[in-house]
Amino acid sequence: MTSTPISRRRLLSLAGLGAAGIALAGCMPSGGGAAPRATPSGLAAGSFTPAGFSFASWSLTEEAAAPAIKALLDGYKTTQKVDIAEVSFPYNEYFKQLMLQVRGGQFTGAAHVDVAWLASLAALGKLQDVSGLTKDRGYTAAALKAAQFDGVQYGFPWTIGAIGLVTNSELLAKAGVDEFPVTVDDYEKALKKLKALGNGLIPYAASTKAAQLKDILIWMQTFGSPLVKDGKVAIGDDESVEAVTWYKSLYDQGLIAADVDRFDARSLFSQGRTAIYDDAPVGRGAVTKDSPDKDLASKLVPQSRPVLKKGDTPRALVWGGAIVVVGDDKGTRTAADFGQWSTSDLDAVLGDYKLRGLPPVTTEAQASSEVAADVFGKRFAERITKTATTNPFWAYPQYAQIETVVAERVQAVLVGQQSPKDAMAQAGEAAQKLIG
């Protein structure tokens, strides 16, 4: 059997309702650095005998997302009559733990991954080529490419969107910010107006914890740094130094706060304690679920990131998830069937969409009335995803280490331990050594 029909009603009966989103294209860079090791032979379509497997996802640890994931797993287990062992770690620990378990052979099965991790995981030589199971399933070409590395279809694309600025329109209006600023200079002025509202409001809940300080990279690109140029790390150039200098000035003025990561920012936004933060479409469900403001969903407005000068293209980071199949055992083919079904079966996709609001990756789902009616999703796609690009470091298996060394140096700047120029020079040199 190659498909697993589960009705939308059945899926929705397994968990409560959530938010909605919309899909637009994203793409992954081709490989760089060390080449992946030999990959297990590709999986083929056709009949198979269902067997139990493991499924890993950081979303199983998140209150807002876990019900949707469990609904998919329960639906599949019921229909196929197989056991699925759940494996989970919090997002900030997940990649490291997954890499360790895949490398050591402790994990086989289906795994939920960020598309940014494909190069690193592929280098371990444990991922299956699932191209034989993605054909004729209605995935968009851009979505398929996002789940590839070096031309190999290592994953079933699950959702493709972007990370950009999400705002509280009510707080902006109270501060007298009638139109969202276009330039960085005007953005800083708007943040000062928000700070003037008082009551401990954090104007912009930008990432300042090391684990999430990779968000600074999109601001470096906004200031004109390519990050990588002609195969060489460009961090340390004038543009990256200028971006970090500006970020430090926001920090010193109290326009951004210390010790904030994505989850802290969501909590602050949910409580009305910040007006702006960076997130993907999935964040909508997280911030509205437990907010004391029951009308918060109507006040969420995605906005284009301010540019250095008028006429520049707003920057945004491609964001997406995929399901990869790890190893080769009796449950491998069933794990792959789950990956195919959960990402391309219309009822499964739209059921999950109603629960989590993640942008779907098939043309059929994107054309559905459920997706077409979503105003927030349309705005997010038009203002953020439309101009999103990938992080050039994703092409390297060492990308996570690169982001870490950059984040550590930016944090040193924020706390006053280093100057922006010295810190970025050091970060660039360390990143280049990792690439080789």
DABELZI-V928021 format. One record per residue. N is the residue number from 1. RES is the residue in one letter. PHI is phi in whole degrees, 0 to 359 (* if undefined). PSI is psi in whole degrees, -180 to 180 (999 if undefined). NEAR is the number of other C-alpha atoms within 10 Angstrom. Layout:
N|RES|PHI|PSI|NEAR ; N|RES|PHI|PSI|NEAR
This chain:
1|M|*|142|12 ; 2|T|238|-7|16 ; 3|S|227|155|14 ; 4|T|230|89|17 ; 5|P|288|120|15 ; 6|I|227|127|19 ; 7|S|292|153|14 ; 8|R|299|-40|16 ; 9|R|299|-41|11 ; 10|R|298|-44|15 ; 11|L|295|-44|26 ; 12|L|291|-24|21 ; 13|S|288|-13|13 ; 14|L|268|-7|17 ; 15|A|199|166|18 ; 16|G|281|165|14 ; 17|L|284|153|18 ; 18|G|225|-146|20 ; 19|A|262|-178|23 ; 20|A|229|166|25 ; 21|G|207|-174|31 ; 22|I|217|150|30 ; 23|A|259|142|27 ; 24|L|221|170|25 ; 25|A|287|155|25 ; 26|G|212|165|27 ; 27|C|212|155|22 ; 28|M|255|148|26 ; 29|P|287|159|21 ; 30|S|284|170|16 ; 31|G|293|156|19 ; 32|G|213|162|19 ; 33|G|73|-148|14 ; 34|A|294|139|15 ; 35|A|282|149|16 ; 36|P|297|153|19 ; 37|R|286|178|12 ; 38|A|302|136|12 ; 39|T|258|147|17 ; 40|P|306|149|14 ; 41|S|302|146|11 ; 42|G|297|151|16 ; 43|L|276|145|17 ; 44|A|248|152|14 ; 45|A|290|163|17 ; 46|G|131|-180|11 ; 47|S|288|156|10 ; 48|F|202|164|11 ; 49|T|262|115|10 ; 50|P|302|139|18 ; 51|A|215|157|17 ; 52|G|295|155|19 ; 53|F|205|171|23 ; 54|S|259|147|18 ; 55|F|230|126|23 ; 56|A|249|138|23 ; 57|S|198|136|23 ; 58|W|291|-25|20 ; 59|S|296|-21|20 ; 60|L|293|-16|20 ; 61|T|265|-4|14 ; 62|E|255|127|15 ; 63|E|302|-40|11 ; 64|A|285|-35|23 ; 65|A|266|-28|21 ; 66|A|304|-42|17 ; 67|P|302|-37|21 ; 68|A|292|-43|26 ; 69|I|295|-44|19 ; 70|K|295|-32|17 ; 71|A|296|-44|22 ; 72|L|298|-47|23 ; 73|L|297|-44|20 ; 74|D|295|-41|18 ; 75|G|297|-43|22 ; 76|Y|292|-43|23 ; 77|K|299|-41|15 ; 78|T|294|-44|11 ; 79|T|288|-43|11 ; 80|Q|269|-10|18 ; 81|K|56|52|13 ; 82|V|231|160|16 ; 83|D|267|141|16 ; 84|I|234|116|20 ; 85|A|277|126|12 ; 86|E|271|133|14 ; 87|V|234|128|16 ; 88|S|210|149|19 ; 89|F|215|151|18 ; 90|P|304|151|14 ; 91|Y|308|-47|15 ; 92|N|293|-14|13 ; 93|E|252|-16|12 ; 94|Y|299|-49|18 ; 95|F|301|-47|20 ; 96|K|299|-46|12 ; 97|Q|293|-40|14 ; 98|L|296|-44|22 ; 99|M|301|-45|16 ; 100|L|298|-44|13 ; 101|Q|288|-37|13 ; 102|V|292|-45|19 ; 103|R|299|-41|15 ; 104|G|275|-3|10 ; 105|G|80|11|12 ; 106|Q|280|-18|10 ; 107|F|238|131|20 ; 108|T|223|154|22 ; 109|G|131|-150|28 ; 110|A|257|138|28 ; 111|A|227|133|24 ; 112|H|282|125|22 ; 113|V|227|154|24 ; 114|D|285|138|18 ; 115|V|299|-20|27 ; 116|A|292|-18|28 ; 117|W|268|-5|22 ; 118|L|301|-41|26 ; 119|A|298|-45|29 ; 120|S|294|-44|22 ; 121|L|290|-40|23 ; 122|A|298|-33|25 ; 123|A|296|-18|20 ; 124|L|282|-15|18 ; 125|G|73|22|18 ; 126|K|247|-3|21 ; 127|L|273|143|28 ; 128|Q|276|145|23 ; 129|D|279|116|24 ; 130|V|255|17|25 ; 131|S|303|-34|18 ; 132|G|294|-18|13 ; 133|L|254|-3|21 ; 134|T|260|-12|21 ; 135|K|293|138|11 ; 136|D|59|29|7 ; 137|R|255|0|15 ; 138|G|87|9|16 ; 139|Y|295|143|22 ; 140|T|290|154|20 ; 141|A|299|-40|14 ; 142|A|294|-38|16 ; 143|A|294|-43|27 ; 144|L|299|-43|28 ; 145|K|296|-35|23 ; 146|A|295|-24|31 ; 147|A|256|23|31 ; 148|Q|248|158|27 ; 149|F|218|130|27 ; 150|D|52|37|18 ; 151|G|80|0|12 ; 152|V|261|133|18 ; 153|Q|279|86|23 ; 154|Y|278|-16|29 ; 155|G|219|158|32 ; 156|F|273|117|32 ; 157|P|297|137|34 ; 158|W|248|-44|29 ; 159|T|203|139|32 ; 160|I|227|126|30 ; 161|G|207|-133|33 ; 162|A|202|168|28 ; 163|I|249|127|23 ; 164|G|208|-168|28 ; 165|L|275|128|22 ; 166|V|247|132|25 ; 167|T|236|159|21 ; 168|N|259|105|21 ; 169|S|297|-31|21 ; 170|E|294|-45|17 ; 171|L|294|-39|20 ; 172|L|298|-42|20 ; 173|A|295|-41|13 ; 174|K|298|-32|12 ; 175|A|276|-3|18 ; 176|G|82|19|12 ; 177|V|266|89|18 ; 178|D|283|-32|11 ; 179|E|234|134|10 ; 180|F|294|134|17 ; 181|P|297|145|19 ; 182|V|268|-38|19 ; 183|T|255|161|18 ; 184|V|299|-42|19 ; 185|D|299|-45|13 ; 186|D|291|-30|15 ; 187|Y|296|-43|17 ; 188|E|297|-39|19 ; 189|K|297|-40|14 ; 190|A|294|-39|22 ; 191|L|297|-37|24 ; 192|K|294|-37|17 ; 193|K|296|-40|18 ; 194|L|294|-41|25 ; 195|K|298|-33|22 ; 196|A|293|-14|13 ; 197|L|293|-22|14 ; 198|G|73|-156|10 ; 199|N|59|28|8 ; 200|G|73|14|10 ; 201|L|296|131|21 ; 202|I|266|113|25 ; 203|P|306|-49|28 ; 204|Y|227|113|25 ; 205|A|277|65|27 ; 206|A|288|154|29 ; 207|S|289|128|24 ; 208|T|229|-8|24 ; 209|K|282|146|19 ; 210|A|304|-37|21 ; 211|A|297|-24|18 ; 212|Q|237|7|19 ; 213|L|290|-3|22 ; 214|K|300|-18|21 ; 215|D|301|-22|21 ; 216|I|297|-24|21 ; 217|L|299|-38|22 ; 218|I|290|-30|24 ; 219|W|287|-35|25 ; 220|M|301|-42|23 ; 221|Q|293|-36|20 ; 222|T|301|-38|24 ; 223|F|279|-2|23 ; 224|G|109|1|18 ; 225|S|281|133|22 ; 226|P|281|-10|20 ; 227|L|70|-51|22 ; 228|V|229|132|15 ; 229|K|223|123|11 ; 230|D|54|40|7 ; 231|G|79|3|13 ; 232|K|245|143|13 ; 233|V|293|128|22 ; 234|A|263|-8|22 ; 235|I|299|133|26 ; 236|G|113|-12|21 ; 237|D|288|170|18 ; 238|D|302|-38|15 ; 239|E|293|-42|20 ; 240|S|292|-37|28 ; 241|V|295|-42|23 ; 242|E|297|-40|19 ; 243|A|297|-44|23 ; 244|V|290|-35|26 ; 245|T|300|-44|18 ; 246|W|295|-44|17 ; 247|Y|300|-42|22 ; 248|K|297|-38|22 ; 249|S|294|-37|15 ; 250|L|297|-40|20 ; 251|Y|297|-47|17 ; 252|D|294|-30|14 ; 253|Q|274|-3|12 ; 254|G|75|21|17 ; 255|L|274|-21|23 ; 256|I|231|163|26 ; 257|A|241|163|19 ; 258|A|283|155|15 ; 259|D|56|50|16 ; 260|V|241|129|20 ; 261|D|239|-173|20 ; 262|R|301|-40|22 ; 263|F|287|-36|16 ; 264|D|297|-43|15 ; 265|A|298|-41|26 ; 266|R|298|-42|25 ; 267|S|296|-45|18 ; 268|L|298|-43|21 ; 269|F|294|-42|27 ; 270|S|301|-36|23 ; 271|Q|272|2|16 ; 272|G|75|21|20 ; 273|R|262|0|19 ; 274|T|213|153|25 ; 275|A|259|-20|26 ; 276|I|216|139|30 ; 277|Y|205|168|23 ; 278|D|264|133|22 ; 279|D|196|168|20 ; 280|A|267|171|24 ; 281|P|304|-29|29 ; 282|V|299|-23|20 ; 283|G|295|-23|21 ; 284|R|303|-45|25 ; 285|G|297|-38|22 ; 286|A|292|-41|22 ; 287|V|280|-26|22 ; 288|T|271|-24|24 ; 289|K|303|-49|17 ; 290|D|245|18|13 ; 291|S|288|139|17 ; 292|P|292|-18|11 ; 293|D|270|102|13 ; 294|K|289|-11|10 ; 295|D|257|12|10 ; 296|L|302|-37|20 ; 297|A|303|-35|18 ; 298|S|285|-14|13 ; 299|K|260|-6|15 ; 300|L|285|122|20 ; 301|V|226|116|18 ; 302|P|286|142|27 ; 303|Q|227|150|20 ; 304|S|293|141|23 ; 305|R|294|135|25 ; 306|P|302|151|23 ; 307|V|251|165|23 ; 308|L|293|-43|20 ; 309|K|218|150|13 ; 310|K|305|137|11 ; 311|G|103|-20|9 ; 312|D|290|157|14 ; 313|T|275|126|15 ; 314|P|300|139|23 ; 315|R|266|146|24 ; 316|A|207|154|27 ; 317|L|257|126|22 ; 318|V|303|136|27 ; 319|W|227|139|25 ; 320|G|189|163|26 ; 321|G|234|155|22 ; 322|A|216|166|26 ; 323|I|245|121|29 ; 324|V|255|159|30 ; 325|V|245|122|28 ; 326|V|251|134|26 ; 327|G|82|-173|21 ; 328|D|210|91|16 ; 329|D|219|-170|11 ; 330|K|294|-20|14 ; 331|G|265|-2|20 ; 332|T|299|-47|23 ; 333|R|293|-35|26 ; 334|T|291|-40|23 ; 335|A|301|-40|26 ; 336|A|292|-39|27 ; 337|D|297|-40|22 ; 338|F|298|-44|25 ; 339|G|300|-44|27 ; 340|Q|295|-49|23 ; 341|W|296|-47|24 ; 342|S|292|-21|26 ; 343|T|255|-14|24 ; 344|S|228|-17|25 ; 345|D|290|127|20 ; 346|L|301|-46|21 ; 347|D|297|-42|20 ; 348|A|295|-44|25 ; 349|V|294|-47|26 ; 350|L|288|-31|27 ; 351|G|296|-45|26 ; 352|D|294|-38|29 ; 353|Y|300|-42|24 ; 354|K|293|-28|21 ; 355|L|274|-39|25 ; 356|R|243|-22|27 ; 357|G|73|31|26 ; 358|L|271|138|30 ; 359|P|301|123|29 ; 360|P|285|168|30 ; 361|V|237|9|29 ; 362|T|251|150|24 ; 363|T|296|-36|15 ; 364|E|295|-45|16 ; 365|A|292|-39|24 ; 366|Q|296|-30|19 ; 367|A|273|-2|13 ; 368|S|291|156|12 ; 369|S|295|-32|9 ; 370|E|299|-42|15 ; 371|V|282|-42|23 ; 372|A|298|-28|14 ; 373|A|276|-2|13 ; 374|D|273|106|15 ; 375|V|293|-46|15 ; 376|F|302|-46|21 ; 377|G|299|-42|25 ; 378|K|297|-45|19 ; 379|R|296|-41|18 ; 380|F|299|-44|27 ; 381|A|296|-44|23 ; 382|E|288|-38|15 ; 383|R|265|-20|19 ; 384|I|236|-61|27 ; 385|T|297|-31|30 ; 386|K|305|-35|20 ; 387|T|248|17|18 ; 388|A|288|145|24 ; 389|T|228|162|19 ; 390|T|279|160|20 ; 391|N|283|122|21 ; 392|P|298|-20|19 ; 393|F|286|-16|23 ; 394|W|298|-22|24 ; 395|A|289|-12|23 ; 396|Y|251|134|25 ; 397|P|304|-24|26 ; 398|Q|271|15|20 ; 399|Y|303|-40|20 ; 400|A|296|-39|17 ; 401|Q|293|-37|16 ; 402|I|298|-48|23 ; 403|E|298|-34|22 ; 404|T|293|-45|18 ; 405|V|293|-34|20 ; 406|V|292|-46|26 ; 407|A|300|-41|24 ; 408|E|297|-39|18 ; 409|R|287|-36|24 ; 410|V|294|-40|30 ; 411|Q|297|-37|21 ; 412|A|298|-35|16 ; 413|V|292|-46|21 ; 414|L|300|-38|22 ; 415|V|269|5|12 ; 416|G|84|16|12 ; 417|Q|276|-26|12 ; 418|Q|218|156|15 ; 419|S|281|154|18 ; 420|P|304|-40|25 ; 421|K|295|-48|18 ; 422|D|294|-42|13 ; 423|A|295|-43|23 ; 424|M|287|-32|26 ; 425|A|297|-43|20 ; 426|Q|294|-42|17 ; 427|A|296|-43|24 ; 428|G|297|-42|24 ; 429|E|295|-43|17 ; 430|A|294|-40|17 ; 431|A|294|-40|24 ; 432|Q|296|-38|17 ; 433|K|297|-36|10 ; 434|L|292|-38|16 ; 435|I|286|-36|19 ; 436|G|93|999|10
